[in-house]
């Protein structure tokens, strides 16, 4: 039997019931399934190969997903099968969002409100720091001979500048998803739900905000809207923190993509994505505004 079939067979409450398993499209790390049990829908995520190399802690993911469900911003975790690292979640009846749909008027504010709800919930098990994760990814690439974008190592001093600036006036950490790309939002018509807690951890809230703004390629007006909806005002200091964290989003997740290009069995142009992200990061680091963001922060 496949892992999904074995996992489904392990759930005692489902024994003897009519079960249908349907693989869902999407997912850059895992394989996702819709499982129908006597007409009731469930969502099951099966981890991809070698995902532990990407610094994913499945116990942490389970704890965070459970907390997000209790906060009413993530789907409830119904079953957890640690021997397979498989979670069974309630199935959300909504639309999986896209970059285009989240760029529609009013969406930046809705995103910020959902994020604020998550951040107000129970603290997560572990902390998340993109600077430390980037260092880990770099070590992994060196150890395994994984190709990284040209010029990456020459920019480490600039990355260190960003960290030093951000740490002068640190913000209290909050429970963050840390990976809010468009497809990790689901709109049920009433609220935006936040899914996928593989990289969750307590973190500076402006990383969460900057990261999701970068994923959507928001313009300055949209970034200000997110900032105002979250903090109550769009101060230059908070916007600059978000802008620096937008750079770190591409710096870190660009390396993630380079590693995925080496280890993943999913049909996706991970190397092209790594180069796209690194190009954006370099463009921002070389911009006239970069020094202003450092000074503001």
Helices and strands as residue ranges (DSSP letters): H 3-10, G 12-14, E 19-24, E 31-37, E 40-46, G 51-54, H 58-70, E 77-81, E 86-90, E 95-96, H 99-102, H 107-119, H 130-144, G 153-155, H 156-168, E 173-176, G 182-184, E 185-187, E 192-194, E 201-204, H 205-216, H 220-231, H 236-263, H 270-285, H 290-296
